[in-house]
Amino acid sequence: MTNANTGHSGWARISVLLSGADSERLPLEVGLEIAKSFDAQLNALFAPPDPAELAPWLGEGFMGTVQVSAMESLKFIAEDSEAVARAQFAALDYASKSFYALKSPVWQDLACETRLSDLMVFGADSAKGQGLLAEAFTQVLMEERTGVFIARQALDLNGTAIVAWDGKEPSSRAARRAVPLLKQAGKVVVIGAPIGDRPVDLNRLVNYYGAHGITAEVELLPKGGDIVGALVDANVRHNAAFMVAGAFGHSRLREFAFGGTTRALLQNTTLNLYMAH
């Protein structure tokens, strides 16, 4: 059963973080599809190499030849990368879009833009901890606790969505915050495994979605075994367009150790993922 499209009652600002890499065409295209579905603004954020990161070794009141050369190289790299990002962005055929180059200190400017976005879109490399935006991905997901969409393949928003739910806080937060996205889906499947002394009743989430006008069905995974493998198998079996999952971590010192299931979903799958922490 196709769920109702909520139009303007959903998200209004979709942001895609860019570094100027060729691989960022896909997250831009996915961000565009999501923005179109909500008639929302598409906001491209370019994250340049940050001169503030060099501050600890530049010294106070003095810049030698090496330091000056490093700053100039950083400036040229930033200009070239921004030109690539702007060209990718300009190629998108969409009226309601904007491009903004983050200012130094980049992490602080990114935090401000993130707090004013309904969704942040990243590519696969960032989610794997690779590339120039890996730290930014962690900042957005874990520190700002903004919902993120990890784009790994072309997205059909009207396709099937899988919601991995165990009743705990991270997965429940993701399941709630994904409601606008799930209203676009043609089919929603809530899946989970009967683990623990008091396993959660998946129909409780189905009933919650029903209150939001979303028709969902339940699929119970086998108890025990490889949870991530079972999630991937379910994705393939349903030919799912994306999966909703919670993210969780432990360290609060900017170096986060993702939990086992989260890490496996980020590192070892090719799924489109909506995640929230």
C-alpha positions as a Markdown table, in Angstrom:
| # | Residue | x | y | z |
|---|---|---|---|---|
| 1 | Met | 0.0 | 0.0 | 0.0 |
| 2 | Thr | 1.4 | 3.4 | -1.0 |
| 3 | Asn | 1.8 | 5.8 | 1.9 |
| 4 | Ala | 0.5 | 9.4 | 1.6 |
| 5 | Asn | 2.9 | 12.1 | 0.5 |
| 6 | Thr | 2.9 | 14.9 | 3.0 |
| 7 | Gly | 4.4 | 17.6 | 0.8 |
| 8 | His | 5.2 | 20.7 | 2.7 |
| 9 | Ser | 4.5 | 19.1 | 6.1 |
| 10 | Gly | 7.8 | 17.2 | 5.9 |
| 11 | Trp | 11.3 | 18.4 | 5.6 |
| 12 | Ala | 12.1 | 21.8 | 4.2 |
| 13 | Arg | 15.9 | 22.0 | 4.0 |
| 14 | Ile | 18.1 | 19.1 | 2.8 |
| 15 | Ser | 21.9 | 19.7 | 3.0 |
| 16 | Val | 24.7 | 17.8 | 1.2 |
| 17 | Leu | 28.2 | 18.2 | 2.4 |
| 18 | Leu | 30.9 | 18.4 | -0.3 |
| 19 | Ser | 34.7 | 18.4 | -0.5 |
| 20 | Gly | 35.1 | 18.5 | -4.3 |
| 21 | Ala | 35.5 | 14.7 | -4.9 |
| 22 | Asp | 34.2 | 13.1 | -8.0 |
| 23 | Ser | 32.4 | 10.5 | -5.9 |
| 24 | Glu | 30.1 | 13.2 | -4.5 |
| 25 | Arg | 27.9 | 13.3 | -7.6 |
| 26 | Leu | 25.8 | 10.4 | -6.1 |
| 27 | Pro | 25.0 | 12.0 | -2.7 |
| 28 | Leu | 24.2 | 15.3 | -4.6 |
| 29 | Glu | 21.8 | 13.4 | -6.9 |
| 30 | Val | 20.2 | 11.5 | -3.9 |
| 31 | Gly | 19.9 | 14.8 | -2.0 |
| 32 | Leu | 18.2 | 16.3 | -5.0 |
| 33 | Glu | 15.7 | 13.4 | -5.2 |
| 34 | Ile | 14.9 | 13.9 | -1.5 |
| 35 | Ala | 14.5 | 17.6 | -1.8 |
| 36 | Lys | 12.2 | 17.3 | -4.8 |
| 37 | Ser | 10.0 | 14.9 | -2.9 |
| 38 | Phe | 9.4 | 17.4 | -0.2 |
| 39 | Asp | 9.5 | 20.5 | -2.4 |
| 40 | Ala | 12.4 | 21.5 | -0.2 |
| 41 | Gln | 15.5 | 23.6 | -0.5 |
| 42 | Leu | 18.6 | 21.8 | -1.5 |
| 43 | Asn | 21.6 | 23.2 | 0.3 |
| 44 | Ala | 25.1 | 22.3 | -0.8 |
| 45 | Leu | 27.8 | 22.9 | 1.8 |
| 46 | Phe | 31.4 | 23.0 | 0.7 |
| 47 | Ala | 33.9 | 22.1 | 3.4 |
| 48 | Pro | 37.3 | 23.5 | 2.5 |
| 49 | Pro | 40.6 | 22.4 | 4.0 |
| 50 | Asp | 40.7 | 24.5 | 7.2 |
| 51 | Pro | 43.7 | 26.9 | 7.9 |
| 52 | Ala | 42.6 | 26.8 | 11.5 |
| 53 | Glu | 43.8 | 23.1 | 11.6 |
| 54 | Leu | 47.4 | 24.4 | 11.0 |
| 55 | Ala | 47.3 | 26.8 | 13.9 |
| 56 | Pro | 49.1 | 24.6 | 16.5 |
| 57 | Trp | 52.3 | 24.5 | 14.5 |
| 58 | Leu | 52.3 | 27.9 | 12.8 |
| 59 | Gly | 53.6 | 29.6 | 15.9 |
| 60 | Glu | 52.7 | 32.9 | 17.4 |
| 61 | Gly | 53.6 | 36.1 | 15.5 |
| 62 | Phe | 55.9 | 34.4 | 13.0 |
| 63 | Met | 55.5 | 32.5 | 9.8 |
| 64 | Gly | 58.5 | 31.0 | 8.1 |
| 65 | Thr | 58.9 | 29.8 | 4.5 |
| 66 | Val | 57.5 | 26.4 | 5.2 |
| 67 | Gln | 54.4 | 27.8 | 7.0 |
| 68 | Val | 53.7 | 30.3 | 4.3 |
| 69 | Ser | 54.1 | 27.6 | 1.6 |
| 70 | Ala | 51.7 | 25.4 | 3.5 |
| 71 | Met | 49.1 | 28.1 | 3.8 |
| 72 | Glu | 49.3 | 29.0 | 0.1 |
| 73 | Ser | 49.1 | 25.3 | -0.9 |
| 74 | Leu | 46.0 | 25.0 | 1.3 |
| 75 | Lys | 44.4 | 28.0 | -0.4 |
| 76 | Phe | 45.0 | 26.6 | -3.9 |
| 77 | Ile | 43.6 | 23.2 | -3.0 |
| 78 | Ala | 40.5 | 24.8 | -1.5 |
| 79 | Glu | 40.0 | 26.9 | -4.6 |
| 80 | Asp | 40.3 | 24.0 | -7.0 |
| 81 | Ser | 38.1 | 21.7 | -4.8 |
| 82 | Glu | 35.4 | 24.4 | -4.5 |
| 83 | Ala | 35.4 | 24.9 | -8.3 |
| 84 | Val | 34.7 | 21.1 | -8.7 |
| 85 | Ala | 32.0 | 21.2 | -6.1 |
| 86 | Arg | 30.3 | 24.2 | -7.7 |
| 87 | Ala | 30.4 | 22.6 | -11.1 |
| 88 | Gln | 28.8 | 19.5 | -9.8 |
| 89 | Phe | 26.1 | 21.6 | -8.0 |
| 90 | Ala | 25.5 | 23.8 | -11.1 |
| 91 | Ala | 24.7 | 20.7 | -13.1 |
| 92 | Leu | 21.6 | 19.9 | -11.0 |
| 93 | Asp | 18.4 | 21.0 | -12.6 |
| 94 | Tyr | 16.5 | 22.4 | -9.6 |
| 95 | Ala | 15.2 | 25.9 | -8.8 |
| 96 | Ser | 15.3 | 25.9 | -5.0 |
| 97 | Lys | 19.0 | 25.3 | -4.4 |
| 98 | Ser | 21.8 | 27.2 | -2.7 |
| 99 | Phe | 25.6 | 26.7 | -2.4 |
| 100 | Tyr | 27.6 | 27.8 | 0.6 |
| 101 | Ala | 31.3 | 27.5 | 1.3 |
| 102 | Leu | 31.9 | 27.0 | 5.0 |
| 103 | Lys | 34.1 | 29.5 | 6.7 |
| 104 | Ser | 37.0 | 28.9 | 9.1 |
| 105 | Pro | 36.7 | 27.4 | 11.7 |
| 106 | Val | 34.9 | 25.0 | 9.5 |
| 107 | Trp | 33.7 | 22.7 | 12.2 |
| 108 | Gln | 32.0 | 25.6 | 13.9 |
| 109 | Asp | 30.3 | 26.8 | 10.7 |
| 110 | Leu | 29.3 | 23.3 | 9.9 |
| 111 | Ala | 27.6 | 22.9 | 13.2 |
| 112 | Cys | 25.5 | 26.0 | 12.6 |
| 113 | Glu | 24.4 | 24.8 | 9.2 |
| 114 | Thr | 23.7 | 21.3 | 10.5 |
| 115 | Arg | 21.4 | 22.7 | 13.2 |
| 116 | Leu | 19.4 | 24.5 | 10.5 |
| 117 | Ser | 19.0 | 21.4 | 8.3 |
| 118 | Asp | 16.3 | 18.8 | 8.4 |
| 119 | Leu | 18.6 | 16.2 | 6.9 |
| 120 | Met | 22.3 | 15.9 | 6.0 |
| 121 | Val | 23.4 | 13.7 | 3.1 |
| 122 | Phe | 26.8 | 12.0 | 2.9 |
| 123 | Gly | 28.5 | 9.6 | 0.5 |
| 124 | Ala | 29.7 | 6.1 | 1.3 |
| 125 | Asp | 33.4 | 7.1 | 1.9 |
| 126 | Ser | 32.5 | 9.5 | 4.7 |
| 127 | Ala | 30.5 | 6.9 | 6.5 |
| 128 | Lys | 33.4 | 4.4 | 6.3 |
| 129 | Gly | 35.7 | 6.9 | 7.9 |
| 130 | Gln | 37.5 | 7.7 | 4.6 |
| 131 | Gly | 38.1 | 10.9 | 2.7 |
| 132 | Leu | 38.1 | 14.5 | 3.7 |
| 133 | Leu | 34.6 | 14.5 | 5.2 |
| 134 | Ala | 35.0 | 11.5 | 7.6 |
| 135 | Glu | 35.4 | 13.6 | 10.7 |
| 136 | Ala | 32.6 | 15.9 | 9.6 |
| 137 | Phe | 30.3 | 12.8 | 9.3 |
| 138 | Thr | 31.1 | 11.8 | 12.8 |
| 139 | Gln | 30.5 | 15.4 | 14.0 |
| 140 | Val | 27.1 | 15.7 | 12.4 |
| 141 | Leu | 25.8 | 12.2 | 13.4 |
| 142 | Met | 27.3 | 11.9 | 16.9 |
| 143 | Glu | 27.8 | 15.4 | 18.2 |
| 144 | Glu | 25.0 | 17.3 | 16.5 |
| 145 | Arg | 22.7 | 14.3 | 16.5 |
| 146 | Thr | 21.3 | 15.3 | 13.1 |
| 147 | Gly | 19.6 | 12.7 | 11.0 |
| 148 | Val | 21.9 | 11.6 | 8.1 |
| 149 | Phe | 21.2 | 9.8 | 4.8 |
| 150 | Ile | 24.2 | 7.8 | 3.5 |
| 151 | Ala | 23.9 | 7.6 | -0.2 |
| 152 | Arg | 25.4 | 4.5 | -1.8 |
| 153 | Gln | 23.2 | 4.0 | -4.8 |
| 154 | Ala | 20.5 | 5.7 | -6.8 |
| 155 | Leu | 17.4 | 6.2 | -4.7 |
| 156 | Asp | 13.8 | 5.4 | -5.4 |
| 157 | Leu | 11.9 | 7.1 | -2.6 |
| 158 | Asn | 8.7 | 5.4 | -3.6 |
| 159 | Gly | 10.3 | 1.9 | -3.2 |
| 160 | Thr | 10.4 | -0.3 | -0.1 |
| 161 | Ala | 11.8 | 1.0 | 3.2 |
| 162 | Ile | 13.1 | -1.3 | 5.9 |
| 163 | Val | 13.2 | -0.1 | 9.5 |
| 164 | Ala | 15.5 | -2.1 | 11.8 |
| 165 | Trp | 14.1 | -1.7 | 15.3 |
| 166 | Asp | 15.0 | -3.3 | 18.7 |
| 167 | Gly | 12.9 | -1.0 | 20.9 |
| 168 | Lys | 16.0 | 0.8 | 22.3 |
| 169 | Glu | 16.7 | 4.5 | 22.3 |
| 170 | Pro | 19.0 | 4.8 | 19.2 |
| 171 | Ser | 16.8 | 2.7 | 16.9 |
| 172 | Ser | 13.6 | 4.3 | 18.2 |
| 173 | Arg | 15.0 | 7.8 | 17.7 |
| 174 | Ala | 15.9 | 6.9 | 14.1 |
| 175 | Ala | 12.5 | 5.3 | 13.5 |
| 176 | Arg | 10.6 | 8.4 | 14.8 |
| 177 | Arg | 12.7 | 10.9 | 12.9 |
| 178 | Ala | 12.5 | 9.0 | 9.7 |
| 179 | Val | 8.7 | 9.4 | 9.6 |
| 180 | Pro | 8.7 | 12.1 | 6.8 |
| 181 | Leu | 10.9 | 9.9 | 4.7 |
| 182 | Leu | 8.8 | 6.8 | 5.3 |
| 183 | Lys | 5.7 | 8.6 | 4.2 |
| 184 | Gln | 7.2 | 8.7 | 0.7 |
| 185 | Ala | 7.8 | 5.0 | 0.6 |
| 186 | Gly | 5.5 | 2.6 | -1.3 |
| 187 | Lys | 6.1 | -0.1 | 1.4 |
| 188 | Val | 7.5 | -0.1 | 4.9 |
| 189 | Val | 8.7 | -3.2 | 6.6 |
| 190 | Val | 9.6 | -3.2 | 10.3 |
| 191 | Ile | 12.1 | -5.9 | 11.1 |
| 192 | Gly | 13.8 | -7.1 | 14.2 |
| 193 | Ala | 15.0 | -10.2 | 16.1 |
| 194 | Pro | 13.6 | -11.7 | 19.3 |
| 195 | Ile | 16.6 | -11.1 | 21.5 |
| 196 | Gly | 16.9 | -10.5 | 25.2 |
| 197 | Asp | 14.7 | -11.7 | 28.1 |
| 198 | Arg | 11.9 | -9.3 | 27.1 |
| 199 | Pro | 12.1 | -8.9 | 23.3 |
| 200 | Val | 10.2 | -6.0 | 21.9 |
| 201 | Asp | 6.9 | -6.4 | 20.1 |
| 202 | Leu | 7.5 | -5.0 | 16.6 |
| 203 | Asn | 3.8 | -4.3 | 16.2 |
| 204 | Arg | 4.2 | -1.4 | 18.7 |
| 205 | Leu | 6.2 | 0.5 | 16.1 |
| 206 | Val | 3.7 | -0.5 | 13.4 |
| 207 | Asn | 0.9 | 1.0 | 15.5 |
| 208 | Tyr | 3.0 | 4.2 | 16.0 |
| 209 | Tyr | 3.5 | 4.5 | 12.3 |
| 210 | Gly | -0.3 | 3.9 | 11.8 |
| 211 | Ala | -1.0 | 7.0 | 13.9 |
| 212 | His | 1.2 | 8.9 | 11.4 |
| 213 | Gly | -0.7 | 7.5 | 8.4 |
| 214 | Ile | 2.0 | 5.0 | 7.5 |
| 215 | Thr | 1.0 | 1.4 | 6.7 |
| 216 | Ala | 3.8 | -1.0 | 7.8 |
| 217 | Glu | 4.2 | -4.7 | 8.0 |
| 218 | Val | 6.3 | -6.9 | 10.4 |
| 219 | Glu | 9.1 | -9.3 | 9.6 |
| 220 | Leu | 10.6 | -11.3 | 12.5 |
| 221 | Leu | 14.2 | -12.3 | 12.0 |
| 222 | Pro | 15.6 | -15.6 | 13.3 |
| 223 | Lys | 16.9 | -15.5 | 16.9 |
| 224 | Gly | 20.6 | -15.4 | 17.2 |
| 225 | Gly | 23.1 | -15.6 | 14.3 |
| 226 | Asp | 24.4 | -12.7 | 12.2 |
| 227 | Ile | 22.1 | -9.7 | 12.7 |
| 228 | Val | 23.8 | -7.6 | 10.1 |
| 229 | Gly | 23.8 | -10.4 | 7.6 |
| 230 | Ala | 20.1 | -10.9 | 8.3 |
| 231 | Leu | 19.4 | -7.2 | 7.7 |
| 232 | Val | 21.3 | -7.3 | 4.4 |
| 233 | Asp | 19.4 | -10.4 | 3.3 |
| 234 | Ala | 16.1 | -8.7 | 4.1 |
| 235 | Asn | 17.1 | -5.7 | 2.1 |
| 236 | Val | 17.9 | -7.9 | -0.9 |
| 237 | Arg | 14.7 | -9.9 | -0.5 |
| 238 | His | 12.5 | -6.8 | -0.4 |
| 239 | Asn | 14.6 | -5.0 | -3.0 |
| 240 | Ala | 14.6 | -2.1 | -0.5 |
| 241 | Ala | 15.4 | 1.5 | -1.5 |
| 242 | Phe | 16.8 | 2.3 | 1.9 |
| 243 | Met | 17.1 | 1.2 | 5.5 |
| 244 | Val | 16.4 | 3.1 | 8.7 |
| 245 | Ala | 18.7 | 2.2 | 11.6 |
| 246 | Gly | 19.9 | 3.7 | 14.9 |
| 247 | Ala | 23.5 | 4.7 | 15.5 |
| 248 | Phe | 25.3 | 4.6 | 18.8 |
| 249 | Gly | 28.8 | 5.3 | 20.1 |
| 250 | His | 30.8 | 5.4 | 23.4 |
| 251 | Ser | 33.6 | 8.0 | 23.4 |
| 252 | Arg | 32.8 | 11.7 | 23.7 |
| 253 | Leu | 36.3 | 13.0 | 22.9 |
| 254 | Arg | 35.8 | 13.4 | 19.1 |
| 255 | Glu | 37.1 | 9.9 | 18.4 |
| 256 | Phe | 34.0 | 7.7 | 18.5 |
| 257 | Ala | 33.9 | 3.9 | 18.6 |
| 258 | Phe | 30.7 | 2.9 | 16.8 |
| 259 | Gly | 28.9 | -0.1 | 18.2 |
| 260 | Gly | 29.2 | -3.4 | 16.4 |
| 261 | Thr | 26.0 | -3.4 | 14.4 |
| 262 | Thr | 26.4 | 0.2 | 13.4 |
| 263 | Arg | 30.0 | -0.2 | 12.4 |
| 264 | Ala | 29.2 | -3.2 | 10.3 |
| 265 | Leu | 26.3 | -1.4 | 8.5 |
| 266 | Leu | 28.7 | 1.6 | 7.8 |
| 267 | Gln | 31.7 | -0.4 | 6.8 |
| 268 | Asn | 30.5 | -3.6 | 5.1 |
| 269 | Thr | 27.2 | -2.9 | 3.3 |
| 270 | Thr | 26.1 | -1.1 | 0.2 |
| 271 | Leu | 22.8 | -0.1 | 1.6 |
| 272 | Asn | 21.3 | 3.3 | 1.4 |
| 273 | Leu | 20.9 | 4.2 | 5.1 |
| 274 | Tyr | 19.0 | 6.7 | 7.2 |
| 275 | Met | 20.6 | 7.0 | 10.6 |
| 276 | Ala | 20.1 | 9.0 | 13.7 |
| 277 | His | 21.9 | 8.9 | 17.1 |
